[in-house]
Amino acid sequence: MSTSKDFSRKDFLQTTALGMAAVFFGSSFTKGFVFSDKPYFNLKPIGRQFSLEGYYIWCSSPIWGEDGKVHLFYSRWKKEKGMGGWLNGSEICRAEADSPFHPFEHKQVVLSPRGEGFWDATTCHNPLIKKVGEEYLLFFMGNSNGKTNTKRIGLATSKNLDGDWIRPDKPLLLPGKEGAWDDHCTTNPAFVKGNDGKYWLFYKSWNTQEYETQKGSVRGNRKYGLAKADSPTGPYEKVSENPVIDFSNQPDNAQLEDAFVWKEKGKFHMIARDMGFYNHEYGLHLTTKDGIKWTKPEIAYLDMKSYINEPAPPKHLKRFGRLERPMHLLDKDGETPRFLFGATQGGEFETSTTFVFEILNK
């Protein structure tokens, strides 16, 4: 990181009592061993609270409504597109439930791809719902060619969760210049009001040349940057030419994605999906006071098999067994995590669903 660079490979190997085993077993060394540190969150599984026949569901962002219900902003795409359909054909929708303990019901399509000529022509994905003052903010990602290199973060606004959303004509945040660490795209928005009175927008990106020339199952190295604005609707300016979270000096092309950020007891927290720091099945938890210097990641949650037992999935669900796009439903105090929402493959329709956990240690 301008930050994770501060800790060395030695530090990395000391993050668990099994650090030395990593030398021999690689990033998969976590399996079959017991960690000396428990996950940050003590989770009780509630279950697959939302699924749709004929669709993959992803990106489950919950918020309490003024009606006392939980409103879930989620992305979906048709089953026939396969798991990769999120990149070319996803739309953002809203569902409702009386509580996280109740099944969700689809209510409406909120944002759909607009077609040729628009920056969000081919997909709408990565919804993140927030409320500032009397206005609801729906951060999301769109692209214009069905590929990763046109992914851009946008922001739609509304006075009501079920009302008309004002659609942006332009993206909220653009990639860096050619050759920059973030020249490929802007995606996976995470938003919070900072302790400096500004609004902080964290975003994921990576370098195009690395992405195009590297070999292996995961190409490029995903990092997080930070942009700030005086207003929640922007304009946003990047705080640095460097990322604020960067694992590229770690073994095995370690990285992270799907960050969610919240403020609790004066400190900022991030939960994200691990991509090789420990393994590819866990979640990560980091903290910061200024948004720039982050702590070393600890385990936020374990793989799905640590919480539930399900039969082996069909072969097309190659990412079965891990929780992705983790997001919290905060208590009504606005800062205490009470429920963990995420997307995971599987379910009765053999696609992917929203899975909900109750957080017991908060």
Backbone torsions as a table, in degrees:
resi	resn	phi	psi	omega
1	MET	NA	146.3	170.1
2	SER	-37.4	3.7	-157.8
3	THR	-131.3	-64.1	-179.4
4	SER	-68.3	-16.9	172.7
5	LYS	-62.6	-20.3	-178.3
6	ASP	-70.7	-18.0	176.9
7	PHE	-111.0	142.5	-169.5
8	SER	-93.0	175.1	174.0
9	ARG	-58.5	-37.7	177.9
10	LYS	-59.4	-43.6	177.9
11	ASP	-60.5	-41.7	-179.2
12	PHE	-59.0	-44.3	-177.5
13	LEU	-70.4	-16.1	179.0
14	GLN	-93.8	-0.5	-176.3
15	THR	-67.3	-18.9	171.8
16	THR	-137.8	162.3	178.2
17	ALA	-66.6	-13.1	-179.2
18	LEU	-98.9	15.6	-173.7
19	GLY	-52.3	-43.0	-177.5
20	MET	-64.2	-26.6	179.0
21	ALA	-65.4	-24.0	180.0
22	ALA	-62.6	-31.2	-179.6
23	VAL	-60.1	-34.6	-174.8
24	PHE	-97.1	-32.5	-171.9
25	PHE	-108.0	-6.6	179.0
26	GLY	71.5	-160.8	-172.6
27	SER	-71.0	-12.5	179.1
28	SER	-89.4	7.5	-174.1
29	PHE	-65.0	-16.6	-176.9
30	THR	-67.2	-28.4	-174.7
31	LYS	-68.3	135.4	176.2
32	GLY	85.0	-1.3	-179.6
33	PHE	-116.0	160.6	176.6
34	VAL	-107.6	127.0	179.6
35	PHE	-79.1	148.4	177.7
36	SER	-73.7	-24.2	179.5
37	ASP	-105.0	132.6	176.1
38	LYS	-76.7	156.8	175.0
39	PRO	-58.6	150.6	-178.2
40	TYR	-60.1	-39.5	-178.7
41	PHE	-101.2	131.0	171.5
42	ASN	-92.0	109.9	-168.9
43	LEU	-111.7	139.9	172.6
44	LYS	-115.6	116.9	-177.3
45	PRO	-67.2	131.3	171.7
46	ILE	-92.7	-46.1	174.6
47	GLY	137.6	-174.9	177.0
48	ARG	-77.6	92.7	-170.3
49	GLN	-86.2	-7.1	179.3
50	PHE	-154.0	124.6	174.9
51	SER	-146.5	158.2	-179.8
52	LEU	-137.1	129.2	177.4
53	GLU	-64.9	130.8	177.8
54	GLY	87.9	3.5	-176.8
55	TYR	-136.0	148.2	160.6
56	TYR	-86.9	139.7	176.0
57	ILE	-116.3	139.2	-178.9
58	TRP	-148.2	171.5	168.6
59	CYS	54.3	68.2	-175.9
60	SER	-94.8	103.2	-177.1
61	SER	-109.1	110.4	-175.3
62	PRO	-97.1	155.4	174.5
63	ILE	-154.4	145.4	174.1
64	TRP	-75.0	133.5	176.0
65	GLY	-93.2	164.1	177.0
66	GLU	-65.0	-17.3	177.9
67	ASP	-83.8	2.5	179.8
68	GLY	83.8	-4.4	179.3
69	LYS	-90.0	166.5	172.8
70	VAL	-97.5	124.6	177.6
71	HIS	-103.2	128.9	-174.5
72	LEU	-114.2	117.1	174.9
73	PHE	-96.3	122.1	-171.9
74	TYR	-139.2	162.0	174.8
75	SER	-108.1	149.9	179.1
76	ARG	-147.7	155.5	173.0
77	TRP	-150.5	161.1	-172.1
78	LYS	-69.8	142.3	-174.9
79	LYS	-58.7	-35.7	-176.5
80	GLU	-65.7	-16.6	177.0
81	LYS	-76.0	-16.5	-177.0
82	GLY	77.9	-178.9	-176.1
83	MET	-61.1	-30.8	-178.3
84	GLY	-76.8	1.3	-177.1
85	GLY	-67.6	-13.3	178.6
86	TRP	-61.6	-26.3	-174.2
87	LEU	-83.8	-19.2	-176.4
88	ASN	-147.6	76.1	177.4
89	GLY	135.4	12.6	177.0
90	SER	-81.2	148.7	172.7
91	GLU	-133.2	157.2	-178.2
92	ILE	-104.1	133.2	-175.3
93	CYS	-131.4	173.4	177.9
94	ARG	-126.3	136.8	174.5
95	ALA	-127.0	166.0	-179.3
96	GLU	-135.1	152.3	169.9
97	ALA	-149.3	154.6	178.4
98	ASP	-65.9	-29.0	177.8
99	SER	-163.9	170.5	176.2
100	PRO	-64.3	-15.2	178.9
101	PHE	-84.9	-5.4	-179.6
102	HIS	-108.2	150.9	176.0
103	PRO	-63.9	146.6	178.2
104	PHE	-89.4	151.5	178.9
105	GLU	-124.3	128.9	178.1
106	HIS	-61.3	136.9	-179.2
107	LYS	-117.6	-44.9	-175.3
108	GLN	-162.6	154.8	168.6
109	VAL	-84.0	130.1	-175.9
110	VAL	-100.5	-51.0	-179.5
111	LEU	-135.7	126.9	176.1
112	SER	-119.5	156.8	175.1
113	PRO	-55.9	137.7	-172.5
114	ARG	-94.0	-8.8	177.0
115	GLY	92.4	178.1	-171.4
116	GLU	-51.1	135.7	177.8
117	GLY	99.4	-11.3	-180.0
118	PHE	-107.2	152.7	179.6
119	TRP	-68.7	-22.6	176.9
120	ASP	-111.9	45.3	-173.0
121	ALA	-68.3	-35.8	-167.8
122	THR	-114.4	-15.7	175.9
123	THR	-158.3	153.3	170.0
124	CYS	-132.7	123.1	-166.5
125	HIS	-152.8	176.8	175.7
126	ASN	57.7	44.8	178.8
127	PRO	-64.6	140.6	172.6
128	LEU	-138.3	112.9	-176.4
129	ILE	-98.3	131.2	178.8
130	LYS	-139.4	160.3	173.4
131	LYS	-127.5	128.9	175.3
132	VAL	-126.6	117.5	-176.1
133	GLY	65.7	-126.0	179.8
134	GLU	-101.2	9.6	-174.1
135	GLU	-116.7	138.1	174.6
136	TYR	-93.2	136.2	-179.2
137	LEU	-114.8	124.8	177.4
138	LEU	-115.7	95.7	173.9
139	PHE	-76.5	144.6	179.8
140	PHE	-159.8	174.1	175.7
141	MET	-117.4	138.3	172.3
142	GLY	-129.3	160.3	170.8
143	ASN	-139.2	166.8	-172.3
144	SER	-116.6	-6.0	-178.2
145	ASN	-134.4	10.9	-179.8
146	GLY	71.8	17.2	-179.1
147	LYS	-129.0	170.9	-176.3
148	THR	-73.5	-25.5	-171.4
149	ASN	-77.1	-2.5	173.1
150	THR	-116.3	14.7	176.4
151	LYS	-66.8	129.1	-179.3
152	ARG	-139.4	142.8	175.2
153	ILE	-80.2	134.5	175.2
154	GLY	-127.0	174.8	-179.2
155	LEU	-143.1	119.0	173.0
156	ALA	-105.2	149.7	-176.6
157	THR	-130.4	153.7	179.1
158	SER	-158.6	154.0	174.5
159	LYS	-85.1	-15.2	-177.8
160	ASN	-137.0	149.0	179.8
161	LEU	-66.2	-30.8	-179.2
162	ASP	-106.4	13.9	-175.7
163	GLY	-93.8	-169.2	178.2
164	ASP	-74.4	135.6	179.4
165	TRP	-101.4	130.0	177.0
166	ILE	-79.1	117.3	-172.0
167	ARG	-89.6	133.8	-178.7
168	PRO	-76.5	138.9	176.7
169	ASP	-77.0	-24.5	-178.8
170	LYS	-132.7	157.2	175.9
171	PRO	-62.8	157.1	178.4
172	LEU	-80.7	-32.0	-175.2
173	LEU	-145.2	128.4	-177.9
174	LEU	-101.5	159.3	176.4
175	PRO	-67.1	169.5	176.2
176	GLY	-75.8	177.7	178.9
177	LYS	-68.8	161.0	-179.7
178	GLU	-54.1	130.4	-179.0
179	GLY	96.6	-16.4	178.5
180	ALA	-72.0	161.1	179.8
181	TRP	-60.8	-27.2	-174.9
182	ASP	-113.8	33.7	-176.2
183	ASP	-81.4	-4.8	-174.6
184	HIS	-86.0	-41.0	-172.9
185	CYS	-172.2	176.3	163.9
186	THR	-131.6	131.4	-174.0
187	THR	-159.2	178.2	178.3
188	ASN	50.7	59.4	-177.5
189	PRO	-66.4	141.1	170.8
190	ALA	-131.9	134.7	-167.9
191	PHE	-134.0	139.6	175.9
192	VAL	-160.0	153.0	172.6
193	LYS	-83.6	127.7	-175.1
194	GLY	-81.1	171.4	178.3
195	ASN	-79.9	-0.9	176.9
196	ASP	-99.5	8.0	-179.6
197	GLY	84.3	-6.0	179.4
198	LYS	-95.4	166.6	177.7
199	TYR	-100.4	129.2	-173.6
200	TRP	-104.1	130.5	176.7
201	LEU	-121.6	110.2	175.7
202	PHE	-91.0	143.0	-177.3
203	TYR	-143.7	150.9	177.2
204	LYS	-97.6	143.5	172.5
205	SER	-159.6	-179.2	175.4
206	TRP	-159.4	175.3	-175.5
207	ASN	-92.2	132.1	-175.1
208	THR	-63.3	-45.0	-177.4
209	GLN	-61.8	-43.7	176.9
210	GLU	-59.9	-43.2	-177.8
211	TYR	-63.1	-38.1	-176.1
212	GLU	-83.5	-23.4	-174.0
213	THR	-106.9	-22.6	-179.6
214	GLN	-71.0	155.2	176.7
215	LYS	-113.5	162.8	-179.6
216	GLY	117.2	174.2	-176.8
217	SER	-71.6	-27.6	177.7
218	VAL	-123.6	109.1	-178.0
219	ARG	-98.9	144.3	-177.2
220	GLY	80.8	168.3	179.8
221	ASN	-127.4	113.2	-174.9
222	ARG	-79.5	127.5	-178.7
223	LYS	-127.6	170.7	177.3
224	TYR	-119.6	135.6	173.6
225	GLY	-111.7	172.3	-179.0
226	LEU	-133.5	131.8	172.7
227	ALA	-124.6	150.8	-177.2
228	LYS	-128.9	155.5	178.3
229	ALA	-147.3	156.2	175.9
230	ASP	-79.1	-22.7	178.6
231	SER	-122.2	146.6	179.8
232	PRO	-61.8	-22.1	179.9
233	THR	-93.1	3.4	176.7
234	GLY	94.5	-173.7	6.6
235	PRO	-74.4	149.3	-179.7
236	TYR	-101.3	137.5	176.5
237	GLU	-120.3	133.6	179.1
238	LYS	-67.9	138.6	-175.3
239	VAL	-79.6	-17.7	-176.6
240	SER	-159.7	159.8	172.4
241	GLU	-78.7	-7.9	-178.1
242	ASN	-107.2	154.9	174.7
243	PRO	-71.4	158.5	175.8
244	VAL	-95.5	-19.2	173.2
245	ILE	-130.4	123.1	-171.6
246	ASP	-150.4	111.9	179.1
247	PHE	-100.7	13.7	-170.0
248	SER	-67.1	-13.5	176.5
249	ASN	-89.8	5.3	178.6
250	GLN	-93.7	162.1	179.1
251	PRO	-66.3	160.0	169.2
252	ASP	61.7	31.6	177.4
253	ASN	54.2	42.3	-179.2
254	ALA	-60.8	143.8	-179.5
255	GLN	-161.7	-176.8	178.5
256	LEU	-148.8	163.7	177.5
257	GLU	-155.7	179.9	174.5
258	ASP	60.4	42.7	-177.3
259	ALA	-72.6	143.0	170.2
260	PHE	-129.3	131.7	-173.6
261	VAL	-122.3	138.5	175.0
262	TRP	-145.6	160.2	177.9
263	LYS	-105.4	130.4	-178.9
264	GLU	-143.6	122.0	178.5
265	LYS	52.9	45.2	174.7
266	GLY	79.7	-0.3	-178.4
267	LYS	-121.4	149.6	179.1
268	PHE	-98.6	134.4	-177.9
269	HIS	-118.2	150.1	173.6
270	MET	-130.7	135.4	167.9
271	ILE	-117.0	137.8	-174.7
272	ALA	-151.4	165.3	175.4
273	ARG	-84.6	130.9	176.6
274	ASP	-73.1	137.1	173.5
275	MET	-128.7	55.9	172.1
276	GLY	111.8	-2.6	175.6
277	PHE	-67.0	-50.2	168.0
278	TYR	-103.3	-52.8	176.7
279	ASN	-165.1	-159.0	179.4
280	HIS	-112.2	11.9	-177.2
281	GLU	-114.1	-14.7	-175.5
282	TYR	-94.0	169.9	168.2
283	GLY	-105.6	156.9	179.5
284	LEU	-114.2	150.2	174.8
285	HIS	-129.7	129.1	179.1
286	LEU	-135.0	158.4	176.1
287	THR	-134.6	161.2	178.9
288	THR	-156.2	159.1	172.6
289	LYS	-104.6	-25.6	-174.8
290	ASP	-122.1	0.9	-179.3
291	GLY	82.1	-7.8	-176.1
292	ILE	-105.6	-53.2	-178.6
293	LYS	-97.9	116.7	-176.3
294	TRP	-110.7	151.5	177.2
295	THR	-71.7	165.5	172.7
296	LYS	-64.0	141.1	-178.4
297	PRO	-65.9	140.5	168.7
298	GLU	-117.5	167.6	-178.6
299	ILE	-74.4	124.6	178.1
300	ALA	-88.2	-44.1	178.5
301	TYR	-154.0	163.6	-175.7
302	LEU	-97.3	-174.9	177.0
303	ASP	-71.6	163.1	-173.5
304	MET	-61.9	-33.4	-177.6
305	LYS	-67.4	-13.9	175.6
306	SER	-76.2	-12.9	-176.5
307	TYR	-118.1	-31.3	-175.1
308	ILE	-139.0	157.5	174.2
309	ASN	-115.0	120.2	178.7
310	GLU	-133.1	152.0	178.2
311	PRO	-65.6	157.9	178.9
312	ALA	-58.9	137.5	-176.6
313	PRO	-83.2	170.0	172.1
314	PRO	-64.5	159.9	-171.3
315	LYS	-63.6	-22.1	-177.6
316	HIS	-75.1	-10.7	177.7
317	LEU	-96.4	77.6	-173.1
318	LYS	-78.2	-11.0	-179.7
319	ARG	-110.3	20.1	179.4
320	PHE	-61.4	138.8	173.3
321	GLY	104.4	4.1	177.5
322	ARG	-133.1	149.2	178.7
323	LEU	-95.9	122.0	179.8
324	GLU	-116.1	167.9	-178.2
325	ARG	50.1	52.1	-179.2
326	PRO	-67.1	133.5	178.1
327	MET	-144.0	147.0	-179.4
328	HIS	-99.2	145.6	159.8
329	LEU	-98.1	110.9	-176.5
330	LEU	-79.3	156.3	173.4
331	ASP	-61.1	168.5	-177.7
332	LYS	-73.9	-0.4	169.8
333	ASP	-78.7	-8.6	175.3
334	GLY	83.4	3.4	-178.4
335	GLU	-142.2	-13.0	-177.1
336	THR	-97.5	118.0	178.9
337	PRO	-66.3	128.4	179.6
338	ARG	-116.1	-30.2	-179.6
339	PHE	-139.7	144.2	175.7
340	LEU	-108.9	121.9	176.3
341	PHE	-106.1	147.5	175.8
342	GLY	-161.4	173.2	176.8
343	ALA	-108.9	139.1	177.7
344	THR	-149.6	144.2	179.9
345	GLN	-70.2	156.9	179.0
346	GLY	115.7	-159.9	-178.3
347	GLY	95.8	172.5	-172.8
348	GLU	-64.7	-23.3	-178.4
349	PHE	-97.5	5.5	176.5
350	GLU	56.0	47.9	177.2
351	THR	-130.4	-112.6	173.4
352	SER	-149.5	155.7	-173.0
353	THR	-140.3	169.4	167.7
354	THR	-81.1	130.5	175.3
355	PHE	-118.6	138.9	-176.0
356	VAL	-123.4	135.8	173.3
357	PHE	-117.8	145.7	167.1
358	GLU	-88.4	136.1	178.4
359	ILE	-93.3	117.1	-172.3
360	LEU	-91.3	-18.9	-173.4
361	ASN	-101.2	23.9	178.9
362	LYS	-125.2	NA	NA
